[in-house]
Amino acid sequence: MELEAQWWTGQLAADIHQALRYKELKLPSYKGQSPQLHLRRYFADLIAIVSNRFRLCPAARHLAVYLLDLFMDRYDISTQQLHVVALSCLLLASKFEEKEDSVPKLEQLNSLGCMTNMNLVLTKQNLLHMELLLLETFQWNLCLPTAAHFIDYYLSIAVHETDLHDGWPMVCLEKTKLYMAKYADYFLEVSLQDHEFLNYAPSLVATACVASSRIILRLSPTWPTRLHHLTAYSWDFLVPCIERLLIAHDNDVKEANKQKGQQTQCAQQAVFQPPAPSAQQANAQQHVPQYLQAHQSSLQYQHPASQQQSCQQILSSTHTASYPLQTCPAALHTSAQARGHVQSSAAMSLAVPLEVKPCISVSYNRTYQVNGRYSCITPCFER
């Protein structure tokens, strides 16, 4: 969006936030009815990887994925054409959110590995047609708030010197703010990977990312009054979305532990079972097992959250007793529907039948098989 750099620190921050909350009330509805919904994770990850390569801002990345979700929800598109649609969404979002110098060039997009592997070549005419179709579908309105547009405003007061860490006064405020920003960014990326998060208002997702980060960092109170007032969301209202984020976090930690264990096992096999060892090698390897046993603790994967009770246990504990405010203000209550996205008004309705318009019916010679998926960023930061 056409927002000033670091608007959340300016005098108009509260007014801009209120305007964003008003705009999210008019967001188009999402039904999750795309026939290619099973490919959605791959193309969302593709947009994230390409945006990282060109160093696009999080707002551009999230807007691009949101445009892709809305477009897939209204059209039946082939897998080949989805590559063109995804990159066109990224181009539109970058033109809307970034400076002109940061917008990827056509030659750069054609040099991407996913394009060369698919024997796809984008032309100016194809991109122009696709961008026009996208703009017509969204009624030339790209001012669509995402969770990335809210997160910095909420992070501005996410950590305070009065917060406690493990029940003790905070030792290093700046370091805690740094970890808070990292975890919030991680949870923000998690919300991109599952279309179920579209059932929540963007401001609610951003708020849940901050709350989940406070849980992982073991800050108390978990949901302080200052954040309650700023976001207008009570703890009870955030719980369903927080649960999804923390479950994804726990799954990532388990996957990281599993991969770490496999790497350690492979390393041990390489040490203990070398091919045809010589007599000198066999003599030298007699001392290797003792060394590994002596340093076994340092080889094990450690994560800050693994030493504490599980996220599910933390979440299931009672927090609401500490918070006298239990409901959202009436003016913003409708913008925070936990199940069922905010519905657009009649003027903003984008109900388009499932069809493929002529300008995107491009034929290709090869078929594409999705053989894997990109893993999300691991949330394991060295403390």
N, C-alpha and C positions, 0 to 999 in steps of 0.2 A: 504494500500500500504506500501511497505517497505520504510517508510519515517522516518527520524530522529525525535526524540521527539522535539517539538516546533521548527520545521524547519523554520517557518515563522519569527523567530527572528535571524536567522543565516545569515552569509554572502552570502550563496547560495540561499537565499529565492527567489530572482527575477528569478534566473535560474530554480529553481524547479517549480515555478509558470508557467514559460514559457513552461516547459516540460509538465506540466499537461494540459495546454491549447492546446498544440499540440496533446496530446493523446485523448482529448475529440473530436477532429476532426474526429477520427477514430472509435468512438463508434458505436456499432451495431444500426441499425434502429429499431424503435419501432412503431408498427402499431395499437396496441390496439384492436386486433382481437380475443382475447381469449374468448372461450365460457363461461368460468367461471369468466369473468371480474366483474360480480356483487358480487363475493366473495372476490375480491382483497382487499378491505378495511379491511375485517376481518383478513386476513392472514398478511397484513402489520402491523396491530395493534398487532397481535400475536407475530410477530418477534420483534416488539418494546418492548413488555412487557417482553418477555423472555430475550432479550438483557439487559434490565434494571435490571432484577433479577440477572443476572450474571455479571453485571457492565461492559459490553463491551463498547468500545469506539464508538462514533457516526459514525466514518468512517466504522466500521464493520457492524453496524445496517443499514446504508444507502446502503452499498454494497450488503448486504443480500437481501434487498427489491428490489434492482435493478436486481440482479440475478433472483429473483422470477418473476419479471415482464417480463424479456426477455424470461424465460423458459415457462411461461404461454402463452406468445404470439406465441409460436411455437408448443405447444402440447395441445391436448385435454385430460385433466386429471380429474379424478373423485375427488369428494370432500374429500373422505377418503385419497386418495393418496396425495392430496395437503398438508396435515399435514406433511407427510414425506418429501415432496419436500421443504416446507418452513423451516423445521428444518435442512435439509441438506444444504440449501443455507446459513443458519445462521452459521452452522459449518464450511463450506468452507470459508465464509467471516471472521470468527473469527480466523481461522488458518492463513489466509493471512494478517490480520491486527493486531492481538494481539500476545502477548507472549504465549508460550506453556502452562504456568500455568493458563492462563485465559480462555483457550478453554474449553467449557462445556464438561463434561464427559457423556458417554452413560447412566449411571445409573441416573444422574441428569436429563437428558431429559425424561427418562421414568417415573420419579416421578412427572412430571408436571401435573397440573390438567387437561389440555386439553387432555392429553394422557390417563389418568386414566378414565376420563369421556367417552372417545370414545372406551375404551377397546383396545387401540393400544399399541403395544410393539415393540420398535425398536430393531433390532439385528445388530450386526456388519456387517453381510453379506448384509443386506438390505441397510444400510448406505453406505457401500463400493460401491455397485452397483449404488446407486443414485448419489454419488459423482463422479463416473467415467462417468456417463451419462451427468451430468452437465458440467464436464470439457471437454468432447467431444463436447458438444453443443457449448461451448464458445471457442473451439479450444485451450484449455489449457491456455487461457489468462484471468487472473483475474485482470489485471492492468487496471481497469475501473474507471476513476475519477467520483466522485459524488459531489454533492454540499457540503457535509461535508468535503471534501478534500480542498476546497477553503476558507471556511468561516473564519477560524482562521487568514489566511493571510490578508483578508479584514478587519477583526475586529481589527487588529493591529493599524490601523489608522482611525478607524470608528469614534472615538471621539477625539477632540483636544481642547486644552484650549482656542483657539480662537472662538470656536463655541458658539452660543448664545442659551439660554434656555428661551423660551417665550419672546424673544427679549432682554433678560437681560444677562449680563455676567454670566458664569457658576460659581456656588458656590462651588461645590464639584466635582472635575474631576474624582476621583476614584470611587465614588458612581455612577456617570453617566456611567462610563465604565462597572460597574457591571450590571446595568440595561440593558445596551446595549447588553451585552453578554447573559443575560437571555431572552430578547425578540428575539434576533437572533436565539437562540436555539429553542424557541417556534415556530417561523416561519419556521425553518428548519424542525421541526416535522410536521408542517402543510403540507409542500411540499411532505411528504411521504404518506399522506393520500389520495391524489388525483392523479390518473395516468395521468391527463392532464398536470401536471408539467413535464412529460417526453417529452413534445413537445418543451421544452426550454433546451438550453445547461446548464449543471451543474453549470458552472461558472456564468451564468446569473441568475440562481435561487439563488445562494449564494449572489450575488450582490443585488438582489431584497430583500432578507431577511434583509440585512444591511440597505437598503434604507427605507424599511417598518418600521424597528425599529426606525430610526431617525424620521419618521413621527409621530409614536406613542409617542415618548419621546419629541416631539415638539422642536427639535433641528433645528437651522437655520445657514447657508443655508441648505435646505433639501438635496441637492446633491452637496457638495463642489467640487472644482476643483481637490483637492488631490485624492479623491476617483474616480473621472472621469479618471484621468491619470492612477491610479493604476489598475483599473478594465478594462479600455478601453471600458466602456459602457457609452453612453450618457443617459440622463434622458428619452428622447423620446423612446429609445430602451427598457427601463426597465418598462415603464408604464403598458403594458398588464399583465406582471407577477406580478407586485406590486398590481394591481387591484384584482387579484385572492387571494393574501395573505391577503389583507385588508378586503375583503368580508368575508373570513373565520374567521378573527379576530372579525369582528362585529357580526357574527353569534354566535361565542363562548361567547361573552359578553352578547348577548341577552339570550342565553341558561343559562348562569350563573345567570343572573337576574331572569329568570323564576324559576330556581330551588331554588334560595334564597327566592323568593316570596312564593313558595309552602311550604318551610320549616317554614317560618314565619307564614303562614296561619295555618299550622298544629299545631304550637306551641300555637298560639292564641286560636285555637279550644280546645286544651288540657287544656288551662287555663280557658276559659270562659264556657266550656261545660263538666265539669267532670261528671262521672257516679254517679248518686244518691248522691249529696253533702249533707253533714250534715249541721246542723244549724250553727255550728262554722265555717265550711268551707265557707258557703255562706256569713257570716259576714266578713270573712277575704278577700273574693274575691271582695268586694265592693271597695277596695282600689287598686286592681290590674289594672283596666283599666286606672286609672289616672296615674299610674306609667308608663305604656306602652306608653301613649300619651306624657308624659313628655320626654321620651327617644326614641321617634319614629325615630328621625333623626339618632340616633346612630345605630338603627337596620336596616336601609336601606343599601342595597348593594351599595358601591361606587367604581368607577373605574376611573383611571386618564383620560382615553380617553373620558369618558362619560360627563365630564364637558366642553369639547371643542367641536368644530364642528365635524361632522362625518368624518370618514376616506374618504368616497367618495367625500365629499366636499373639503377636503384638497387636494385629488389627482387631482380633476378636475380643481383646480386653476392653473394659469400659472406659471411655474417654469423655463421654458427654456430661458426666457429672460436674466436670470442672468448667463447663462452658454455659454461662447463663443465657446466651443467645442461642436459640434453637431453630429459628426460621429465617428465611431470607426476606428482605424487604419486599413489599407487595409489588413495587415497580419493576423489580428484577426477577420475581418469582417464576414468571413464565419462561425466562431465558435459561432456566436451570433444570430442565426436565431430564432426569437421569435415564429414563428408558423412553426413547422416542424423541428424535431430534426436533428442534424448533421448526414449526411449519411455516412456509412462506405464505405471504398474502396472495390474493388472487392476481394482483398485478405482477408478482414475481414468480408465478408458477411456470415451471419449465417442463410440464408433462409432455414428453415427446414419445411417440410410439417406437417400439423396438424395430428399427430398420437400418439399412445401410444406404446412405445417400450416394448418388452417382459420383460425387467428387472424391469419395474415399474408397471406391471399389477398385483398388489397384491390385493387379494380379502379379504373383511372384512364382518362381519356378520351384522353390524348395519349401518343404514343410518343416515346421520347427517343433522340437520336442523339448520340454522343460525337464532337464535331468537333475536339477539341483536347485538350491536356493542360497542366497547370501545370508550369512549369519549377521546378527546385529552386533553393535559395539558392546563389548563386555564391560560390565559396570565395576570391574575390579581395579580400584585405584590404590596405589601404594600410599600408606599412611605414614 
